[in-house]
Amino acid sequence: MGQNRGVDLSLGRIEAARALIDPVFLDTPGALLLDAQQLLIAVWALDIAGGQITTISAILNPDKLTHLGPVADYAALLRSAS
């Protein structure tokens, strides 16, 4: 996996706790968003056309992420960021 970069997640008006982005290539280019304990927060999939990102799709539903590994408690992350 690629180099991790720290970012502040901004989801709508809610700012979440600090997260790591780990670039991956599954069926499409994308990234795994991990919390400080390396638990999965979300997966981003990127659509690229003409060398530019045209769409970013995000999966946050823990039921759809569990097959990838341990999933973070998203609600607790949001509470800790407040």
N, C-alpha and C positions, 0 to 999 in steps of 0.2 A: 504494500500500500504506500501511498505517497506521503509527503511531508505534512504533518499536522499543523494546522494554523488555528489560533484562538480567535473567536469572533463573538460578538454580542448578538444573540438572536433577537430579532424584532418581529413579532407575529401580531400584525394588526397594531393595536395600541398597547399590547402587553410585551414587556421586555423580559426575556427569560434569563436564567443563569448562564454563566460563561459556558461555552461549548467548544468542542474540537471538531474540525471538519477533516475527514480522511477521504481523499479522492479514491474512487474505485471505478472499475469498468465491469459491469455485470452484463446485461444485454445492451446497455447504452451507457455512455459516460455519466458519471454522477458522483455522489459523495454520501458517506455515512456521517451523521451528526452524533457525536458522543459526549456524554457528560464527563465531569471530572473523574468519575470512577470507571470510565470506559464503558458505560452502559449506553445502549442505543436509544437515541431520542427520536430520530427521523432518518429517512432516506430521501435524497434528492436525485431525480433523474433529469438529465439535460437533453434537450433536442437542439441539434446544431445543424445549421444550414449556411452555406457560404462562409464557413469559418467563424460564424458568430452564434452565440447562444440565442435561440429564438423562444424557447419555452423552458421553464423550470417547473417540474411536477414534484410535489412533496407527499410522502406517506408518513403520517403521524399515528395512525391507528395501531396500538400495541398488538391487537389480535392479528394484524397483517405483518408484523415485524418479528414476532417471536421465533420464527424459523431461522432467523439470522443470528440469534444469540440473545443474551440477557438484555431486557428492555428497561429503560429508566422509568421512574415514576414521574411522568410529565406534570401532573398536578402539583406534586411536591416541588418540582423545579420552579414552577410559576409562583408558588407561595414563597419560596426562598428568595426569589428575585424582587419581591415587593418590599 
